[in-house]
Amino acid sequence: MNRLESLIRRLAWVSLIFVYLVIVAGSVVRMTGSGMGCPDWPKCFGYTIPPTSVDDVTWESGRQYNKGQMIVHEFFNGETYEDRMLTAKEDFTAGTDYNAANWELYDKHDYAIFNPTHTWIEFINRLIGALTGLPVLALFGASFLFAIRHKKWAYFFLAGGVLFMLGFEAWLGKLVVDGNLIPGSITIHMLGSIVLFVLLLFIIRRGQVRRFTLSRNVSLLLMAGMVITLAQILLGTQVREEVDHLVHAGITDRSLWIENLENPTMYLIHRSFSWVVLIVIGAWYYLQQKAKQVVPEMHLALGLLLLQLIVGISLAYGGMPASLQPVHLVAGMIMLGALWSALLRGKGKSTSA
């Protein structure tokens, strides 16, 4: 392996770590209900650095406002007054009295709440996402140089796919905010994150020496485990979206969420399929042990699966504690990555690169 190829893999590792950090941050956003903490995109209430006090989003006489800055203010909708987000049309200094001519209604959604904690949680989530672009851009550049020097374009196209998916995720994030967390968008957002780490792990494992031999049965088990784990993650995200509807409907008691789900079948499938994953991972573990092949990923996957089962039971019967939601999601995502990594390493080259 030459130095440039080694750099590509290191950059892919850094990018992968950032992708997982984005997933962690996103799960914290979901746990705390901070998804609309910043009601606009890419700025936050029209600020590059978000506000910290309700005074920052409240009209004040004599204050300097810049174009695009937002306030929460009463707006007459033709029948009644209601709090809405308003944006400054141009740069101006407020006079003694409020002048509606300086403001326009932010009509992409009707969300009009300022919660500084939610705002900063969502801002940190966006900041991590933006920082992820730095190693991904460097990865794309290094892959391009490798392609030019060695006339091998696989890394370039893979890195290009990573860059494209990161851009797609940013664009989708804007749609999610503009649509006030529209149904289905969160699940698609999650699927995009999965595609990102699948591509990055492919770059990392590409061309590496094969560390162990995969039999046909083990390969099928790994692929089955990946498919079922992916389905579990997406089903869990769908269940979480249903919970959001319950919260919007005023059911904030976590212990009542499961019994009030509109589609309990989806939840029951999600809960029951965890045992199928256990059978698949357990069979893989048994076959590897029988073949006397030590695979680090199998220990990681089994440990994470046991953690998932404990957390899942705690969520189901412990009143859906908020602190366990990120653990449940992130453990599932890392387990999916472990299965994919094992499959790639078992299919690697049989001699040194």
N, C-alpha and C positions, 0 to 999 in steps of 0.2 A: 504494500500500500504506500503510495507516495504522499508527500506532505500535504498537497492540496486536497487529496481525497480524505486524509485524516482530518483536515480542517472542516471539510463538508460535514463529516459525521459529528464532530464536536459542536458545530453550529446547529445541526439537527437535534442533538441532545438538549442544548440550551433552549431551542424553540419548543421542544417537547415539554420541558419543565414549565415554560411559560404557559403553554396551552393548558396544562393541568392546573396551574395557578388561576387561570381564567375560569376554569370549571369550578374550582373551589370558591372563588369570589362570586361567581354567578349563583352557586348554591346558597351562599350566605345572603345574597340579595333576595333569593326566593324565600329563605327561611324567615327573614325579617320583614318581608313584604315591601322591600325598597325599590321594586322595579320601576316605579314612576317617581323616584326621588329626584330625578332630573327630568322634567316634563318635555324638554326639547333635546335636539341632537344636532351637531356634536357638542354644542355648548350646554351649559346647565343654568337655566333661568336667564340665558343670554350672557352669562359670564364665562370667561375662560377658567377662572378659579371660582368655584361655586360659593354662594352666600352662606353665612354661618348663623345669621339671626333673622328672625321674621321681619325686623325693621328694614332689612335689605330688599325685601320684596313687598314692602308697603309704601304707598305713595307718601311723599314728604315734600312740603313746600320748600322752595329754595334749593332743592337738590339737583345736581347735574345727572342727567340720564343720557346714556348712549344708545344709538340705534340698535334695536334687537333685545335690549334689556327688558325683563319681564317683572310684572307686579301682580299680586292677587288683589283684585278690586271688584267692587260691586258693578254689575253690568245689567242693564235693562234689556230683557229678551223679548219685549213687546207686551208682556203680561205682568211679570214680577221681576224684582231685582234678585240676582244671585251672584255669588262669588265666581269669577272667571279669571283666567290668565289673560293679561293684556300685554302687548309688546310696544315698545317705543318706536314710532314711525321714523324719527330722525333724532340726531343729537339735539338736546335742548336743556334749558334750566327751568325747573318748575317754578311757576309763579305762586302767588299767595293762595289762589284757589285752583282746585283740580280742573284741568281743561281736557275734556274728552277728545278734542281734535288732535291731541298729541299722541293718542294711543289707538291701537287697533286690536280687535279680538283675535286671540290665538285659537283658531277654529279647527286644528287638527284633532283635538279631543276636548272633552269638557272637564278634565281632571284639574282641580284648582286647590291643591293642598300643599303647604310647605311644612316639611318635617326635616329639620337640619340633620338628624341622625340618618334618616333614609337617604337624604341628599348626598351625604358624604360616603355612605356605603356604596351607592350606585356610582358615584364619581370615581372611587377607588377601583371599582370593577372596570370601568371604562379606561382608567389610566393603565391598569395591567394589560388590558387588551391592546391599547396603543403601543405600549412598550414591547409587546410581543412582535410587533411589526419590525423592530430593529434587527433581531437575530434572523428573522425570516428574510428580510431584504439582503442581509449579509450572506445568507445561505444561497439565495438566488444568484447573487453576484459571483460567489465562489464556484457555483455549479456551472455558470456560464463560462468562466475562465477555464475550468476543467474540460468543458466540451470543446472549446476552441483549441486548447493545447493537445488534447488526446483524441479528438474526433469521436468521442463517446458522449451521447446526448441523453442517456437515461437519467442521470442526476438532474440535468437541466429541466427536463420535462416534469420530473417528480417535484422539484423545488418550485417550478412554475405552477404546478397544481396546488401546492401549499400556499403560495402567494395569492393565487386566485381565490382559494377557499377562505383565506383570512379576509380578503376584500369583501367576499360574499357575506361573511359573518358580520362584518362591520355594517354593510348595507342592510342586512336583515335586522340588526340591532336597531337601526334607525326606524325601520318599519314597525318593529315591536313597540317602540316608544310612541311613534306617531299614532299607532292604532290602539294605544292604551292597553297593551298586552293582549292583543287579539287572539282568539282561540286557535290553537294549532301552531302558532308562530314559535312558541317556546320549544315545542318538540322538534320542529325543523331546525331551530337554532342549535339544539343539543346534537342532532344528527350531523350538522356541519362540523361541530367540535370533534366528533368521532372520526369523520373523514380526515380531519387534520392530523390526528395522532396516528391513524392508520398509515397515511402517506409518510409521516416523519419516521415511524418505526421501520418502514420499508427502506428508507434511505439509510438509516442506521445499520440495519442488518444486511443490506445489499453487499454481496461479494465477500462476506465474512466466512471464515472456515466453519464447516459443519461440525458442531460440538457433539452431536449424537445422531443416531439414525432413527427416523420415524417409520414405523411400520404402517401399512395401509390402514389398519384398525385405529392406531393412535392418531393418524392424520384425520380420519373421519371423526373421531371423538373431539379433537381440537376444533375442527370446523363446526361441528354440532354445538359445542360449548360456546363458541363465538356467536353463532346465530341466536341461540337461546338467550345468552347474556345480553346481546344487543336488543332483542325483543323485550327483555325484562326492563332494560333501561328506558326504552321508549314507552312501554306500558306504564312504568312508574311516573314518567313525565306527564303522560296523559291523565293519570289519576291526580297528580298534583295540580294540573290545570282545572280539573273538576273542583278541587278544593278551593281554588281561587274564586270560582263562581259562588261557592257557598259563603266565602268571606264577604264577597260583594253583596250577597243577599242578607248579610247581617248575622250569619252563624259564625261567631268568632271563638266559641268554646271548642277547643281542639278535640275533646273527648266525644263530641257529637258529629265529627266530620264523616267518619266511616259509615255510620248508620244513615246518614243523609245523602250519600252519594247518589247522583242521578243514574249512573250506570255501574251498579255494584259488581256486575259480572266481570268487568275489566279488572277491578281490584282483586276479585277472587282468583282470576287467572294469574295475575301478577304474583299473588301470594303462593298459589299452589305450584307454579312452575319453578320456584326456588328449589324444590325437592328434586326436580328433574335435573337442574344444574348440579346439585349435589351428587346425583348418581353419575353424571357424565364426568365431572372432575374426579370423583372417587375412583371411577374405572380407569381414567388416565393415570392417576397416581399409582394404582395397583399394577398396571401394565409396565410403567416405567421402573417401579421397584422390582418387579419380576425380572425385567431385562437388565437389572443392576446398572441403570443409567441415572445418574444424579442430574436433575434438571432444576436449576434455581427457580424457574418460573412456576414449576408445579407446586413447590412449597409456598410460594407467594400466593398463587391462585387459591390453593386450599385454605390457607390462613385467612385470606380475604373473604372467601365464601363462608367460612364459619363465623367471621365477624358480621357478615351480611345477615346470616340467619338470626344471630342474637339481636342485632339492631332491628331487623324486620319484625321479630316477635315483640320487641319493646315498643315499636311504633304502633303495632296493631292492638296491643293490649295495655299499653301504658299511656294512652291519651295523646298519641302523636307528639311527643316532646320535640320542640323546635331544634334543640341542639343536635339531635340525631339525624336530622334530614340531610345536612351536608355530608355526614359520615356515610350514610346509606348510598348517596349518589357517587361520591368520589371513590369509595371502595369498589363499586361496580365498574366504574370507568377504568380504574387501575387493573382490575381483574381481567377485563376485556383486553387491555393492552398486554397483560402477561400471556394470555392465550395466543394472541397474534404474534408476539415476540418469540414464543416457543415454536410456533409453526414455521416462522421464518428461519430461525436458527437451525431447525432440523432439516430444512430444505437447502441450506447453504452449500457452498462449494466444498468438495471433499479434499481439496488441497489448498495450500496457502495462497492468498490473493497476491 
